[in-house]
Structure formats: structure tokens, C-alpha cells
Amino acid sequence: MALLGPAAVQMVAELLMKLQSQKEVCLEAVTSLTRLWLILLQPWKAPRLYAWYLTLRPTEPRLEPPQPSTTKTTRPVDVALLGLEPETTGEPPVPLVPKEALEELQSSVSAGTRFAAAAGLTSAGLAMAASTAATSQLVPGEGDPSSWRNYVRGFQGTYLLLEAILCTPLHAELCLELVRHGAGWDRNDSIFANVGLTAARPSSAGNWGNSPSPTAAQLLRQRHAIQALKALGQTLLAFDGQLLQILQKLPPDSGQWLAERGIPLESPMLPIFEDNNIRPQLMRAVSITWAALLSAASVVELQPLLAAVSRQLQHASLWVPGRFPALEDTNKHRPFAQQVLQELGQGSSLASSSPPRAPSAPVAAQPAAATLPSVEFTGSEWQRPLRGGEFEPFLCLSYWLANAIDQALGRPPLRTGCGPVPQTEWPRMFANWKLTICVNLILFLALWW
């Protein structure tokens, strides 16, 4: 690990930077990169993960692939390994809890039945959902973040890639489509062009190839989308309260072992904490991810993982300020999704596009629109996508002007989730062609009239 670990971390960081500008990339490649990063994060899961991989890829050579087992097993799903599936041509079997750990598991069927009913499942899926949700208790690995404290300190920069992973363009597009589905609002093609995430704006061809972006209902029927959601759920599961407390006490650097290999603390490695609290930008990215996962709660194979993540978000003190709704509180899922979209600047446009509801009284419809909370964008102006009235060549020129001003004043670039951007923001206003023409016209009249 001391030899290959820093090189693997550097490769992941460089690929994340490339993904910010890559027009054509498949979701499977992003999921594979996320899984590699998750394995580097959690060495305490390595022995059990390796044993699971050996059941799918035996060490001895075989002329024929192993036949799937037809015997039924009573062992529950190993939730701690969900989202870390190996790369195979077919669908790999789910990981099962080791036999030696079965006696330590204590599950409650009544809790699973309660969850299945809360998820609105049909009677056909009730039994399976009850058993999987009831046995979603995590099996401890070979140690924990506390016993691997030196590893966490040495590879701290690896953990600082969390925001970059969640805000990868395809992850942002996948999650935002599912959040809209959870909010109960119909698709609006301009959703990705109006949010405050540069990664969320698809290209003309789209991040899904030449075909248009699929709807939420289509995404929940596609295997690669489900696998990506599993990897995102495992991402939230990895950052439990114990790991966050260890990271909170570490000095802000890339880690001793990464620094020895010449890997500095730079984008896309972004700090997790700000004033002893989780950074607002990261908390917003986690909110989007959790709202998307809640929208996919009807997928049975996701339910054990979601149950574990839900308990973690409710009990970890550093995640409590995010006010993430629990999985079983289904009446809070839709308001939470709507709140997330409103925080992204979608409040007024989504409210107008939502299906009309019959008001209880004629006078109740007028003040309802005025009760929407005000939305304020937080972040650099260069993180905003191209807006109405802005001309892309003017935007490029203003960006170059801001870079030149920063270089002249000796200012370092500002690190954000989409990469380094200029600190000087005022030239962005000249991307608006109306303002630029008016300013030029006024200058022309003042000089030559």
C-alpha cells in the first residue's frame, strides 16, 4: 500500500479533474472510479471484501465459469459491502454475512415490516423487504477508523475527495433527475442549466450519449444507474461519525504519506470542515445525494443500504445539522426534495411548473406563492452555468480577463468542487451581451459625441 497507494490516489484525483470537462463519459466508468476510491478509503473492510471477490473469481484457473448456486441460504446480506461489487460481465451475487459473524447480529423483523410498509411496497415485495431491512445491521470489519488512525492521517487527501466524487457531472445529473422525481415535479429541460452546480449542466449531446437524458422512471430500471446509486450510498455510509471525528482533528494537509510522494493538497481535494462544522457546499452535495437515494427507496436491493445510511445520518452528530429525513419518515421525503431544489435556485421555476392543486379557499392561492423561502446562491460566480442573456464568447473573454487580473495582483486561484477558478468575479457581468453593448455604446457616445 505504501508503494501503490499514493499513485492510486493521484490517479483518482487526476481522473476526477478530467471528468469535470469531459463531454462523453459513461456512468459505468464513473461508478468504477468511485468503487476504487471507496476501497482505498476503507482498508478495514479489505479482508472480507477480498474473501467475497474470491467466491466470484477463484484463484485456480477454470475452463468454465462457475455455475450459480441453486441452494437457498439463510444468511443475511452484508450491507457494509454493498456498492463495492467487483467488475463482472453479469450481475454479481450480493455479499452475505460471514458465518462466524452471524451470532453477533441482532435484527428485528418488526422493524423490517415497519420499513417495508413505510416504503409503500406491494404485498409481493413485503417479505423480502422486511427481511433485508431487518438485517441491515452493519458487520464490523478488521478494525475501525480509530484503529486505522495512522492510515487515515497518511492518506488524508483521499478522504478530501468526497465533494468531488458527489459533484461529478454524471452523479449530479443522475441525482438531480431523481430529486425532481422525489419532489413530484415534472421534468424541465432547463433544470441542469439553472442550478448552482457547474457539473450539472449537460452538453448538447448530453452525458448519456447521443440519446436524451433518461427520466427518473427509466433510470430506476437501468442496471448501471442502480449500481451508481449503490456506490453513492456506500459513499455516505463510509463517512460515519467516527471517521468524521478523526478527520476533524487532523491538520489541513494531504497526509504524510501522500506528501512524501509529492502529492500536494490541491483541487479536487477540498476541506471537509469549516469552523469545526461540515462545509455548507459539502452538506448541500450530501443533501442532493440523500434526496436522490430516498427517491429510489422503492428499489428492493437498495433498501438495506438505505436503512443503514439513514440510521447513520440520524445519529452522527456532525450530520445532524443537515436535518436529513429518516428512511421511514416517508411524509418528509417530498418536502425535503423540494427544499433541496429550492436551495439550488429552483424554487420559483419549479413551483410554477408543478401540477396545480385545488385550494381550500379562493384567497389561499395568492399568499401561497409569497411564502416561498428566498434562495441565495453561495459560491464563486464562475461556478454558475451560462444564464439567460449571457453570450458564451463574452463569458470566455471575461474569464480570461479575471485570470489576467489575478495574475497581475499575485492572487492564487480559488479552489472549488469544479476546479480552480479566478478570485476576481466582477468581470463575469460582462458576459451579458446586453450590458456589454450598453457599456460600449455609452463609452462611444462619451468619447465621440
ROKE-435388 format. One record per residue (C-alpha): residue number from 0; x, y negated, z. Coordinates in nm, 3 decimals, decimal comma. Last residue first. Layout:
N
(node NUM (X Y Z)) ...
This chain:
449
(node 448 (-2,035 -6,272 -2,938)) (node 447 (-1,710 -6,082 -2,985)) (node 446 (-1,579 -5,989 -2,641)) (node 445 (-1,895 -5,987 -2,428)) (node 444 (-2,106 -5,842 -2,709)) (node 443 (-1,860 -5,555 -2,763)) (node 442 (-1,832 -5,490 -2,391)) (node 441 (-2,211 -5,477 -2,357)) (node 440 (-2,239 -5,241 -2,654)) (node 439 (-1,968 -5,014 -2,516)) (node 438 (-2,143 -4,998 -2,178)) (node 437 (-2,481 -4,927 -2,343)) (node 436 (-2,334 -4,654 -2,566)) (node 435 (-2,167 -4,484 -2,269)) (node 434 (-2,482 -4,504 -2,056)) (node 433 (-2,697 -4,349 -2,328)) (node 432 (-2,437 -4,081 -2,409)) (node 431 (-2,422 -3,956 -2,051)) (node 430 (-2,075 -3,803 -2,016)) (node 429 (-1,966 -4,149 -1,897)) (node 428 (-2,107 -4,071 -1,552)) (node 427 (-1,845 -3,797 -1,506)) (node 426 (-1,570 -4,064 -1,496)) (node 425 (-1,670 -4,124 -1,128)) (node 424 (-1,551 -3,785 -1,001)) (node 423 (-1,180 -3,820 -0,926)) (node 422 (-1,080 -3,508 -0,730)) (node 421 (-1,027 -3,315 -1,052)) (node 420 (-1,134 -2,947 -1,065)) (node 419 (-0,956 -2,626 -0,962)) (node 418 (-1,153 -2,301 -1,005)) (node 417 (-1,520 -2,209 -1,022)) (node 416 (-1,552 -2,149 -0,647)) (node 415 (-1,383 -2,481 -0,575)) (node 414 (-1,030 -2,604 -0,508)) (node 413 (-0,980 -2,977 -0,567)) (node 412 (-0,680 -3,064 -0,783)) (node 411 (-0,377 -3,232 -0,621)) (node 410 (-0,365 -3,613 -0,629)) (node 409 (-0,046 -3,782 -0,747)) (node 408 (-0,219 -4,107 -0,849)) (node 407 (-0,120 -4,071 -1,215)) (node 406 (-0,201 -3,700 -1,212)) (node 405 (-0,542 -3,765 -1,060)) (node 404 (-0,617 -4,038 -1,317)) (node 403 (-0,513 -3,808 -1,604)) (node 402 (-0,738 -3,530 -1,474)) (node 401 (-1,030 -3,771 -1,447)) (node 400 (-0,972 -3,888 -1,806)) (node 399 (-0,958 -3,527 -1,928)) (node 398 (-1,293 -3,459 -1,760)) (node 397 (-1,440 -3,778 -1,909)) (node 396 (-1,330 -3,665 -2,256)) (node 395 (-1,475 -3,319 -2,207)) (node 394 (-1,808 -3,463 -2,087)) (node 393 (-1,817 -3,701 -2,386)) (node 392 (-1,771 -3,401 -2,617)) (node 391 (-2,057 -3,222 -2,430)) (node 390 (-2,311 -3,503 -2,456)) (node 389 (-2,513 -3,568 -2,141)) (node 388 (-2,872 -3,694 -2,160)) (node 387 (-3,013 -3,390 -1,982)) (node 386 (-2,753 -3,208 -1,777)) (node 385 (-2,442 -3,006 -1,861)) (node 384 (-2,365 -2,796 -1,554)) (node 383 (-2,265 -2,946 -1,218)) (node 382 (-1,936 -2,824 -1,075)) (node 381 (-1,754 -3,132 -1,206)) (node 380 (-1,965 -3,349 -0,974)) (node 379 (-1,800 -3,171 -0,683)) (node 378 (-2,009 -3,005 -0,417)) (node 377 (-2,332 -3,055 -0,231)) (node 376 (-2,650 -3,130 -0,428)) (node 375 (-2,935 -3,276 -0,226)) (node 374 (-3,291 -3,146 -0,232)) (node 373 (-3,570 -3,328 -0,051)) (node 372 (-3,823 -3,099 0,109)) (node 371 (-4,156 -3,053 -0,068)) (node 370 (-4,436 -3,211 0,136)) (node 369 (-4,527 -3,461 -0,136)) (node 368 (-4,653 -3,189 -0,366)) (node 367 (-4,904 -3,075 -0,103)) (node 366 (-5,034 -3,430 -0,050)) (node 365 (-5,245 -3,419 -0,370)) (node 364 (-5,378 -3,062 -0,360)) (node 363 (-5,547 -3,090 -0,021)) (node 362 (-5,797 -3,359 -0,128)) (node 361 (-6,011 -3,121 -0,333)) (node 360 (-6,043 -2,873 -0,042)) (node 359 (-5,930 -2,515 0,006)) (node 358 (-5,704 -2,547 -0,293)) (node 357 (-5,721 -2,287 -0,573)) (node 356 (-5,370 -2,192 -0,661)) (node 355 (-5,191 -2,283 -0,981)) (node 354 (-4,925 -2,046 -1,115)) (node 353 (-4,574 -2,180 -1,059)) (node 352 (-4,425 -2,401 -1,331)) (node 351 (-4,478 -2,730 -1,148)) (node 350 (-4,336 -2,592 -0,824)) (node 349 (-4,042 -2,453 -1,010)) (node 348 (-3,949 -2,788 -1,161)) (node 347 (-3,989 -2,973 -0,830)) (node 346 (-3,792 -2,734 -0,611)) (node 345 (-3,523 -2,609 -0,850)) (node 344 (-3,234 -2,813 -0,715)) (node 343 (-3,035 -2,521 -0,576)) (node 342 (-3,178 -2,581 -0,229)) (node 341 (-3,522 -2,543 -0,385)) (node 340 (-3,424 -2,204 -0,526)) (node 339 (-3,312 -2,082 -0,184)) (node 338 (-3,631 -2,214 -0,020)) (node 337 (-3,846 -2,031 -0,274)) (node 336 (-3,659 -1,707 -0,207)) (node 335 (-3,704 -1,755 0,169)) (node 334 (-4,074 -1,831 0,128)) (node 333 (-4,110 -1,507 -0,075)) (node 332 (-3,924 -1,283 0,170)) (node 331 (-4,088 -1,412 0,488)) (node 330 (-4,407 -1,203 0,466)) (node 329 (-4,191 -0,897 0,408)) (node 328 (-4,045 -0,912 0,758)) (node 327 (-3,914 -0,551 0,744)) (node 326 (-3,598 -0,649 0,560)) (node 325 (-3,514 -0,922 0,807)) (node 324 (-3,517 -1,283 0,695)) (node 323 (-3,182 -1,465 0,673)) (node 322 (-3,173 -1,765 0,902)) (node 321 (-2,830 -1,876 0,772)) (node 320 (-2,738 -1,993 1,124)) (node 319 (-2,745 -1,624 1,234)) (node 318 (-2,456 -1,519 1,006)) (node 317 (-2,179 -1,616 1,252)) (node 316 (-2,362 -1,448 1,542)) (node 315 (-2,385 -1,110 1,370)) (node 314 (-2,715 -0,958 1,490)) (node 313 (-2,972 -1,045 1,221)) (node 312 (-2,734 -1,030 0,926)) (node 311 (-2,609 -0,689 1,042)) (node 310 (-2,956 -0,543 1,083)) (node 309 (-3,048 -0,657 0,732)) (node 308 (-2,727 -0,516 0,583)) (node 307 (-2,805 -0,172 0,730)) (node 306 (-3,165 -0,175 0,606)) (node 305 (-3,052 -0,298 0,263)) (node 304 (-2,811 -0,005 0,231)) (node 303 (-3,076 0,249 0,323)) (node 302 (-3,328 0,082 0,084)) (node 301 (-3,118 0,060 -0,230)) (node 300 (-3,194 0,414 -0,350)) (node 299 (-3,567 0,350 -0,312)) (node 298 (-3,587 0,043 -0,536)) (node 297 (-3,880 -0,155 -0,388)) (node 296 (-3,635 -0,371 -0,194)) (node 295 (-3,515 -0,534 -0,518)) (node 294 (-3,646 -0,882 -0,432)) (node 293 (-3,478 -0,846 -0,094)) (node 292 (-3,148 -0,791 -0,274)) (node 291 (-3,197 -1,113 -0,472)) (node 290 (-3,274 -1,311 -0,155)) (node 289 (-2,963 -1,162 0,005)) (node 288 (-2,741 -1,265 -0,286)) (node 287 (-2,879 -1,619 -0,304)) (node 286 (-2,841 -1,663 0,072)) (node 285 (-2,484 -1,528 0,057)) (node 284 (-2,397 -1,790 -0,205)) (node 283 (-2,556 -2,061 0,011)) (node 282 (-2,357 -1,949 0,316)) (node 281 (-2,041 -1,961 0,104)) (node 280 (-2,109 -2,320 -0,003)) (node 279 (-2,203 -2,419 0,354)) (node 278 (-1,867 -2,291 0,489)) (node 277 (-1,904 -2,041 0,773)) (node 276 (-1,856 -2,210 1,106)) (node 275 (-1,543 -2,275 1,313)) (node 274 (-1,510 -2,627 1,165)) (node 273 (-1,507 -2,483 0,812)) (node 272 (-1,475 -2,110 0,766)) (node 271 (-1,448 -1,874 0,470)) (node 270 (-1,162 -2,055 0,300)) (node 269 (-1,137 -2,009 -0,077)) (node 268 (-0,909 -1,772 -0,266)) (node 267 (-1,010 -1,842 -0,629)) (node 266 (-0,814 -2,065 -0,617)) (node 265 (-0,498 -2,095 -0,413)) (node 264 (-0,329 -1,945 -0,109)) (node 263 (0,004 -1,843 -0,258)) (node 262 (0,110 -1,499 -0,390)) (node 261 (0,493 -1,494 -0,380)) (node 260 (0,527 -1,128 -0,279)) (node 259 (0,619 -1,227 0,077)) (node 258 (0,311 -1,449 0,082)) (node 257 (0,089 -1,148 0,009)) (node 256 (0,232 -0,953 0,301)) (node 255 (0,207 -1,246 0,544)) (node 254 (-0,146 -1,349 0,456)) (node 253 (-0,293 -1,594 0,206)) (node 252 (-0,295 -1,880 0,457)) (node 251 (-0,539 -2,058 0,687)) (node 250 (-0,431 -1,931 1,030)) (node 249 (-0,626 -1,629 1,163)) (node 248 (-0,883 -1,663 1,442)) (node 247 (-1,186 -1,685 1,211)) (node 246 (-1,071 -1,382 1,014)) (node 245 (-1,087 -1,167 1,328)) (node 244 (-1,433 -1,300 1,418)) (node 243 (-1,555 -1,236 1,063)) (node 242 (-1,434 -0,876 1,072)) (node 241 (-1,623 -0,806 1,396)) (node 240 (-1,942 -0,979 1,284)) (node 239 (-1,969 -0,777 0,965)) (node 238 (-1,822 -0,873 0,630)) (node 237 (-1,823 -0,528 0,468)) (node 236 (-2,204 -0,505 0,466)) (node 235 (-2,237 -0,820 0,256)) (node 234 (-2,002 -0,675 -0,004)) (node 233 (-2,171 -0,333 0,016)) (node 232 (-2,497 -0,505 -0,081)) (node 231 (-2,323 -0,671 -0,375)) (node 230 (-2,183 -0,334 -0,487)) (node 229 (-2,527 -0,177 -0,459)) (node 228 (-2,675 -0,465 -0,659)) (node 227 (-2,418 -0,403 -0,934)) (node 226 (-2,509 -0,033 -0,940)) (node 225 (-2,877 -0,124 -0,973)) (node 224 (-2,796 -0,359 -1,264)) (node 223 (-2,588 -0,089 -1,437)) (node 222 (-2,872 0,161 -1,400)) (node 221 (-3,140 -0,054 -1,562)) (node 220 (-3,498 -0,034 -1,434)) (node 219 (-3,465 -0,317 -1,181)) (node 218 (-3,319 -0,537 -1,456)) (node 217 (-3,625 -0,491 -1,677)) (node 216 (-3,862 -0,610 -1,404)) (node 215 (-3,631 -0,902 -1,329)) (node 214 (-3,633 -1,014 -1,692)) (node 213 (-3,350 -0,940 -1,931)) (node 212 (-3,129 -1,217 -2,069)) (node 211 (-3,170 -1,242 -2,443)) (node 210 (-2,984 -0,996 -2,669)) (node 209 (-2,647 -1,087 -2,823)) (node 208 (-2,454 -0,969 -2,519)) (node 207 (-2,581 -0,991 -2,162)) (node 206 (-2,373 -1,293 -2,067)) (node 205 (-2,575 -1,500 -2,305)) (node 204 (-2,515 -1,571 -2,673)) (node 203 (-2,562 -1,942 -2,621)) (node 202 (-2,357 -1,920 -2,303)) (node 201 (-2,510 -1,866 -1,965)) (node 200 (-2,513 -2,131 -1,690)) (node 199 (-2,488 -1,965 -1,352)) (node 198 (-2,112 -1,992 -1,313)) (node 197 (-2,132 -2,369 -1,293)) (node 196 (-2,352 -2,337 -0,987)) (node 195 (-2,560 -2,642 -0,893)) (node 194 (-2,872 -2,517 -1,063)) (node 193 (-3,025 -2,680 -1,369)) (node 192 (-2,879 -2,493 -1,668)) (node 191 (-2,933 -2,149 -1,516)) (node 190 (-3,303 -2,211 -1,468)) (node 189 (-3,358 -2,364 -1,811)) (node 188 (-3,516 -2,054 -1,960)) (node 187 (-3,793 -2,067 -1,702)) (node 186 (-3,905 -1,726 -1,583)) (node 185 (-4,231 -1,710 -1,393)) (node 184 (-4,234 -1,787 -1,025)) (node 183 (-4,320 -1,538 -0,752)) (node 182 (-4,025 -1,631 -0,530)) (node 181 (-3,900 -1,273 -0,541)) (node 180 (-3,893 -1,278 -0,921)) (node 179 (-3,713 -1,610 -0,916)) (node 178 (-3,464 -1,457 -0,675)) (node 177 (-3,419 -1,163 -0,912)) (node 176 (-3,327 -1,393 -1,201)) (node 175 (-3,095 -1,589 -0,974)) (node 174 (-2,920 -1,274 -0,856)) (node 173 (-2,840 -1,140 -1,202)) (node 172 (-2,723 -1,476 -1,334)) (node 171 (-2,504 -1,541 -1,030)) (node 170 (-2,357 -1,191 -1,044)) (node 169 (-2,291 -1,232 -1,416)) (node 168 (-2,115 -1,564 -1,366)) (node 167 (-1,905 -1,457 -1,062)) (node 166 (-2,037 -1,654 -0,765)) (node 165 (-2,051 -1,360 -0,520)) (node 164 (-1,699 -1,245 -0,608)) (node 163 (-1,552 -1,598 -0,592)) (node 162 (-1,715 -1,653 -0,253)) (node 161 (-1,562 -1,335 -0,109)) (node 160 (-1,211 -1,388 -0,249)) (node 159 (-1,090 -1,505 0,095)) (node 158 (-1,088 -1,142 0,210)) (node 157 (-0,803 -1,061 -0,028)) (node 156 (-0,613 -1,370 0,086)) (node 155 (-0,598 -1,225 0,437)) (node 154 (-0,392 -0,927 0,321)) (node 153 (-0,131 -0,930 0,599)) (node 152 (-0,370 -1,052 0,867)) (node 151 (-0,635 -0,794 0,773)) (node 150 (-0,371 -0,520 0,777)) (node 149 (-0,243 -0,637 1,115)) (node 148 (-0,596 -0,633 1,254)) (node 147 (-0,661 -0,275 1,144)) (node 146 (-0,764 -0,163 1,495)) (node 145 (-0,993 -0,466 1,519)) (node 144 (-1,133 -0,424 1,167)) (node 143 (-1,241 -0,068 1,251)) (node 142 (-1,079 0,272 1,294)) (node 141 (-1,098 0,577 1,073)) (node 140 (-1,461 0,516 0,984)) (node 139 (-1,774 0,477 1,193)) (node 138 (-2,098 0,618 1,047)) (node 137 (-2,355 0,346 0,984)) (node 136 (-2,716 0,405 1,077)) (node 135 (-2,930 0,424 0,765)) (node 134 (-3,086 0,750 0,879)) (node 133 (-3,434 0,604 0,934)) (node 132 (-3,427 0,418 0,604)) (node 131 (-3,343 0,730 0,409)) (node 130 (-3,600 0,948 0,585)) (node 129 (-3,884 0,695 0,565)) (node 128 (-3,810 0,604 0,205)) (node 127 (-3,820 0,969 0,103)) (node 126 (-4,148 1,030 0,284)) (node 125 (-4,316 0,713 0,156)) (node 124 (-4,219 0,749 -0,211)) (node 123 (-4,533 0,934 -0,318)) (node 122 (-4,753 0,726 -0,083)) (node 121 (-4,658 0,413 -0,271)) (node 120 (-4,413 0,167 -0,125)) (node 119 (-4,511 -0,178 0,004)) (node 118 (-4,172 -0,245 0,162)) (node 117 (-4,337 -0,288 0,503)) (node 116 (-4,486 0,062 0,484)) (node 115 (-4,147 0,210 0,409)) (node 114 (-3,990 0,010 0,692)) (node 113 (-4,243 0,129 0,952)) (node 112 (-4,204 0,487 0,834)) (node 111 (-3,827 0,454 0,866)) (node 110 (-3,856 0,312 1,217)) (node 109 (-4,092 0,596 1,313)) (node 108 (-3,840 0,846 1,185)) (node 107 (-3,585 0,728 1,439)) (node 106 (-3,219 0,799 1,398)) (node 105 (-2,937 0,895 1,630)) (node 104 (-2,617 0,988 1,454)) (node 103 (-2,333 1,120 1,667)) (node 102 (-2,424 1,484 1,607)) (node 101 (-2,400 1,437 1,231)) (node 100 (-2,041 1,313 1,240)) (node 99 (-1,875 1,655 1,212)) (node 98 (-2,096 1,742 0,916)) (node 97 (-1,978 1,445 0,714)) (node 96 (-2,257 1,201 0,617)) (node 95 (-2,350 1,239 0,253)) (node 94 (-2,240 1,029 -0,043)) (node 93 (-2,498 1,000 -0,322)) (node 92 (-2,445 1,210 -0,631)) (node 91 (-2,267 1,042 -0,923)) (node 90 (-2,480 0,932 -1,221)) (node 89 (-2,303 1,029 -1,540)) (node 88 (-1,986 0,913 -1,712)) (node 87 (-1,804 0,854 -1,388)) (node 86 (-1,641 0,554 -1,216)) (node 85 (-1,649 0,634 -0,847)) (node 84 (-1,931 0,506 -0,624)) (node 83 (-1,835 0,237 -0,372)) (node 82 (-2,179 0,075 -0,353)) (node 81 (-2,300 0,315 -0,086)) (node 80 (-2,005 0,426 0,129)) (node 79 (-2,126 0,296 0,468)) (node 78 (-2,473 0,433 0,397)) (node 77 (-2,360 0,794 0,420)) (node 76 (-2,692 0,950 0,319)) (node 75 (-2,841 1,202 0,559)) (node 74 (-2,751 1,572 0,579)) (node 73 (-3,048 1,802 0,535)) (node 72 (-2,916 1,957 0,217)) (node 71 (-3,103 2,123 -0,065)) (node 70 (-2,921 2,376 -0,277)) (node 69 (-2,924 2,311 -0,651)) (node 68 (-2,564 2,194 -0,673)) (node 67 (-2,469 2,022 -0,995)) (node 66 (-2,241 2,233 -1,214)) (node 65 (-1,874 2,144 -1,206)) (node 64 (-1,730 2,021 -1,536)) (node 63 (-1,575 2,295 -1,748)) (node 62 (-1,209 2,368 -1,814)) (node 61 (-1,105 2,286 -1,459)) (node 60 (-0,778 2,144 -1,329)) (node 59 (-0,722 2,151 -0,951)) (node 58 (-0,761 1,821 -0,761)) (node 57 (-1,139 1,824 -0,783)) (node 56 (-1,311 1,507 -0,908)) (node 55 (-1,665 1,481 -0,768)) (node 54 (-1,603 1,652 -0,435)) (node 53 (-1,260 1,487 -0,428)) (node 52 (-1,422 1,144 -0,450)) (node 51 (-1,616 1,213 -0,131)) (node 50 (-1,298 1,313 0,055)) (node 49 (-1,129 0,996 -0,071)) (node 48 (-1,415 0,781 0,059)) (node 47 (-1,400 0,952 0,397)) (node 46 (-1,025 0,891 0,422)) (node 45 (-1,045 0,534 0,279)) (node 44 (-1,319 0,389 0,501)) (node 43 (-1,073 0,232 0,747)) (node 42 (-0,893 0,077 0,447)) (node 41 (-1,184 -0,165 0,399)) (node 40 (-1,092 -0,472 0,197)) (node 39 (-0,887 -0,296 -0,074)) (node 38 (-1,183 -0,064 -0,137)) (node 37 (-1,415 -0,364 -0,169)) (node 36 (-1,185 -0,529 -0,426)) (node 35 (-1,183 -0,214 -0,640)) (node 34 (-1,562 -0,196 -0,614)) (node 33 (-1,600 -0,559 -0,722)) (node 32 (-1,377 -0,502 -1,025)) (node 31 (-1,585 -0,200 -1,126)) (node 30 (-1,906 -0,403 -1,086)) (node 29 (-1,766 -0,684 -1,303)) (node 28 (-1,672 -0,431 -1,573)) (node 27 (-2,019 -0,273 -1,560)) (node 26 (-2,181 -0,617 -1,599)) (node 25 (-2,026 -0,656 -1,943)) (node 24 (-1,812 -0,952 -2,044)) (node 23 (-1,858 -1,199 -2,328)) (node 22 (-1,812 -1,569 -2,261)) (node 21 (-1,512 -1,551 -2,028)) (node 20 (-1,460 -1,886 -1,855)) (node 19 (-1,524 -1,797 -1,491)) (node 18 (-1,434 -1,434 -1,560)) (node 17 (-1,072 -1,531 -1,620)) (node 16 (-1,038 -1,667 -1,267)) (node 15 (-1,187 -1,349 -1,125)) (node 14 (-0,943 -1,146 -1,334)) (node 13 (-0,649 -1,340 -1,189)) (node 12 (-0,768 -1,283 -0,832)) (node 11 (-0,822 -0,910 -0,890)) (node 10 (-0,476 -0,874 -1,046)) (node 9 (-0,313 -1,060 -0,758)) (node 8 (-0,487 -0,830 -0,509)) (node 7 (-0,368 -0,523 -0,700)) (node 6 (-0,009 -0,655 -0,709)) (node 5 (-0,020 -0,728 -0,335)) (node 4 (-0,145 -0,373 -0,259)) (node 3 (0,088 -0,176 -0,487)) (node 2 (0,409 -0,180 -0,285)) (node 1 (0,289 -0,236 0,073)) (node 0 (0,000 0,000 0,000)) 
